[in-house]
Amino acid sequence: MGTYVKWIIIIIVLLFFITFGVKNSQVVYLNYYLNIEGIELPLYGLVFISILLGIVAGMIIGVTDRLVLKRNVKDMAREIRDLREKLSRHEEASKASEESPFEAEDSTTA
């Protein structure tokens, strides 16, 4: 069922892009800085290029954020491991002092 819905949505989006291209086929001139000669494009081409550039920029930002989060997770996992080791050493020391309270008193009085 889910795959049918996915394909229906894809078909609707593709139909939207096709009809958008047909309705907006007039030519526009794209001028840029540094006296670069103008480029002649159909309007839908300019819009599609802008959308694609936005998608690529969003993906790059998403990947960099994901890498930063992965590094944070590794750092936190290392910190948790260190804290658990510290806790186990502390518990062992606590058990050792509870098991022989008389030995500790004997060593202080001697």
N, C-alpha and C positions, 0 to 999 in steps of 0.2 A: 504493500500500500504506500509506504513512504517513498519508494523509488518512482512510483507513478506521479505523486505530487511533485517530486523534484523535477521530473521531466516536463511536466506541465508548466511549472514556473520557468524553466529554462526556455521553453518554446515561447511563452508569453514575452519574456525579456528580449529574445531574439526578434520576434515580430515587432516589438517596440523600436528596436534599433533599426530594423529594415525600413519601417514606415517613417521614422525620423530622418533617415538618410534620403529617402525619396522626396519628402516634403521640404528638405533644406539642402538642395543641391546647388544653390546659387554660389558663384565664385566670390571669394574674399581674398584680399591681398594682406599677407602677413609681413609687416615691416618690423625690423629689429634695430637695435643700436649699432653703432660703429659703421653706419652707412652700408650695411649689408643689403644687397638687392632684395626687393620684396619677393615673397614666395606666393604663388597663386594656388589656393587650395579651395576645395568645396567646403562649405560651412560645416557640414556634418563631419568632415575629416578633422577640422580644427577642434570641434567639440570632442570627438572621440580621442584625439591625441591628448587633450587636456585631461580627460577622465582617466586615461591610461597612465599619464604622468602622476596624477594624484594617487592612483592605486599603488604604483611602484614606490612613491614616497612613503605612503602609509605602511607598506610592507617592510621597507628598510627601517623605519622607526620601530615597528613591531618586533623585528628581529633583534635590533639592538637592545630594546627593553627586555626581551626574553633572555638575552645573554647576560644582562646585568642581574636579572632575577635568579638565573641559574647560579651565578657566582655568589649571590647572597645566600642562597639555599645551601651551597657547599660550605660557606663560612659558618653558617648557623649549625649545620650538622657537625662540623668539627668542634665548635664550641660546646654543643650538647655532649659529644663524646668525651671531651676533656672534663666537663663538669661531672659526668657520670663516673669517670675514673677517680676524680677528686673525692666524690661522695663515697665511693666504695673504699678508698683508702681511709677516709675519715671513720666510716663504719667499722672497718677492721681495727683501727686504733682504739675506737670506743669499746669494742668487744674485748680487746686484749686488756684494757684497763679495768673493765668490769669483772673479768675472770680472775684476776689476781690483785685484789685490793690490798691484801696483807703484804705482798711482796713490795708494793709501792711504799707502804708505811715503813717496812723494815729497812728499805734502802735509804729513806730520809732520816731515820733515827740513828743509823750507824755512822 
